[in-house]
Amino acid sequence: MIAVLANPAAGRGRHRGLLPGVLDRLGAAGATVELLTAASAGEAEAACHAAVRGGARAVVAVGGDGTVHRALQAVAGSDVAFGIVPAGTGNDIAAAAGLPPDPLSAASALAEALRDGRTHPLDLARVTTAHGGTRWFGGVLAAGFDAVVNERANRLRWPRGPRRYDLAIAVELARLRPRAYTLTLDGAEHRLPAVLVAVCNTASYGGGIRIGPGADPADGLLDVVVGAPMSRRTLARLTPHVHRGTHVGDPLVTVHRAREVTVAADGIVGYADGERLAALPLTVTCVPGALRLLV
């Protein structure tokens, strides 16, 4: 059985009409396709866990990084194969995995991989919270200005859509200040002020923003991108470079690589794959080959 988790609201609903075609193409693999039903993110995650416990051969996420993130919690570290049909606003994890950007083409590629029993090991990041809880992510953990913007945007009730994030950026940019961080990289502690800290398993987030351009989800390491204290004007100057991934050449930006990272700072909630996790401190461990990705 192939369990399919689909988010009809992903990508602002623009791929909603493609779901029957996606299911038909997945069914060409010769297995029963079961569409999981859920009314909330929590229910979606629980449905994936139930499918895995019920013996699903594979779990396929149809949506963006948020949908992928929910499904990952059920398959990480298991023998269950995982597939992605990119149908969200941001499809950064699918792009890092080299999957076709077109949903129907991706579904056909997954069906072929299922027929052939072909999977590729991919690293995942395991997060441990201060209270001992654990979560997995496939892309990027935001723990600086970007996380603060996300938290602000989630508190806003107006405006809706992308303009909510534009307003959140404007508000937090006006309040921009460096935070006192403690980074522990493979046991070595560093205390430093910073405005941006991102822990990257893959190169991009937010629909192609290449925050960690050198991150490789198959090298057993995490890239930790740190932005030193800077003015609002300097941050605005760097923003186009961040989109292209050329910011890492700026002297205000430092990149570290480590297998395990603890990020600590006051007043910041971490976001991974665009999803709210928990307040810092967070410990992130790279787990090589934790995902059996259908490719």
MOCOR-V988388 format. One record per run of one state. SS is the DSSP state (A for helix, B for strand, O for the rest). FROM is the first residue (numbers start at 1). TO is the last residue. If there is no record, write none. Layout:
# MOCOR-V988388
ss=SS from=FROM to=TO
ss=SS from=FROM to=TO
This chain:
# MOCOR-V988388
ss=O from=1 to=1
ss=B from=2 to=6
ss=O from=7 to=9
ss=A from=10 to=13
ss=O from=14 to=15
ss=A from=16 to=27
ss=O from=28 to=32
ss=B from=33 to=35
ss=O from=36 to=40
ss=A from=41 to=53
ss=O from=54 to=57
ss=B from=58 to=63
ss=O from=64 to=64
ss=A from=65 to=75
ss=O from=76 to=80
ss=B from=81 to=86
ss=O from=87 to=91
ss=A from=92 to=96
ss=O from=97 to=102
ss=A from=103 to=116
ss=O from=117 to=118
ss=B from=119 to=129
ss=O from=130 to=133
ss=B from=134 to=137
ss=O from=138 to=139
ss=B from=140 to=142
ss=O from=143 to=144
ss=A from=145 to=155
ss=O from=156 to=161
ss=A from=162 to=174
ss=O from=175 to=178
ss=B from=179 to=185
ss=O from=186 to=187
ss=B from=188 to=194
ss=O from=195 to=195
ss=B from=196 to=200
ss=O from=201 to=204
ss=B from=205 to=205
ss=O from=206 to=208
ss=B from=209 to=209
ss=O from=210 to=221
ss=B from=222 to=227
ss=O from=228 to=231
ss=A from=232 to=244
ss=O from=245 to=246
ss=A from=247 to=249
ss=O from=250 to=252
ss=B from=253 to=258
ss=O from=259 to=259
ss=B from=260 to=264
ss=O from=265 to=268
ss=B from=269 to=272
ss=O from=273 to=274
ss=B from=275 to=279
ss=O from=280 to=281
ss=B from=282 to=294
ss=O from=295 to=295
